[in-house]
Amino acid sequence: MKVYNTLTRKKEEFNPLEDGKVKMYVCGPTVYDNIHIGNTRPMIVFDLFRRYLEYKGYEVTFVQNYTDIDDKIIERANSLGITTKELTAKCIQEVEGDMKALGIEDATYKPKATEQIDNMLSMIDSLIEKGHAYEKDGTVFFDTSSFKEYGKLSKKNIEDLEAGARISVDESKRSPMDFVLWKPKKEGEPFWVSKYSEGRPGWHLECSVMAKAYLGESIDIHCGGTDLVFPHHENEIAQSECANGKQFAKYWMHNGLINVDNKKMSKSKGNFFTLDDIVKEFSHEEVRFFIISAHYRSPINFSKESMLASRNALNRIKNGYSTLDFYIKNNEHKAGSADLSEIDNYKRKFIESMDDDFNTADAISVIFEIIKTTNVLVKENGRLELANGYLELLKELTTLMGINVIENELKDAEILELIELRNKARKEKDYQKADEIRERLKSKNILIEDTRDGVKYKRM
Ligand SMILES: [Zn+2]
């Protein structure tokens, strides 16, 4: 299995630190508002990566934090007239509801920054002790010049960075590249007591501390969006490696960003979409499918057209599965045994795609190849053994990808039940009720057709 490592800019063979076990950390959301489409990408892709590692037999410990103290949180809580704690509790509850709806499994640990203040202060103490940090008027800064490897993840050269940096507004910093580990409170802000000042931690510090608390000093995979490579992840490396004296993460994986209508998403451009906006028109599953249809490192473009294309593609998979399932249960099949090796070939192809730096785009095209094959199999009255084998494989692969074909089965039963009710209403000349049922099905994108052979339906 190969993964692309941002640290080396190469696809590398994946070998975890400990055989059979994987320790993963993903930077979670800052909880002050509803999540937007951009937030969903790292959540969905790294959840899927975790599922795939588990599918391959690894025991995965997966940590995703919540940043629950930050300027934006304080600002929003003030504007709503509630405490930051009230705001973040409400936002976390909403995010967890969204994640569940998107088919994302619960992380092994979901620490909150504010619950780790003591550990953060210990890391600050140890960085000062080792000469990697300094205090000035209640603020503690990380001394970037003390870490020779600073810039190794983002491939930035510290001298260039310093030359390019504007003259620091903050005169107390030794270098414009130094960053805050602890800062004193401003009037009215929440704070924690420390020997440096009454204040709060810098954002970068929390991930170093939470990764260490739940996964240890060295982890296998650290992931997040490409927008976090610099400075956030660069600073995490500096803190962790200076405090612990060990390599922090062996593999750094970053997902590409989402553009909206081919432009960078921003509130001011008016092309900003929260997940809540999107699910008024599309299902969570369609959002998930849209995200995983692309390779995780490629930028993707969100638009109504691309979402409609995802809907169609997803329906093709679901319909293919239902057709095959219906064929198995309701038709005559060719007798005799079948050569099942072609099923293994598809499975191998799927795994090869996922093993190649987690290429979900290629893996999904293998699912489409299977659907194409099974559609032909049904048309040609193929052998039952073969049909069953494909059905099992489709179930396995779609479950792994978080596509709910099984739910579709239930829905079909519901449709048949509604059609039965409609038939009964028509028999009793209750045409109003019959029409209501037809409309109800239509609202769920099911089109029914009265034919000589009875009522038929199809998905739109
Ligand atoms: Zn982080």
Residues whose N, C-alpha, C, O or C-beta is under 5 A from the ligand:
A	BS01	ZN	C27 C207
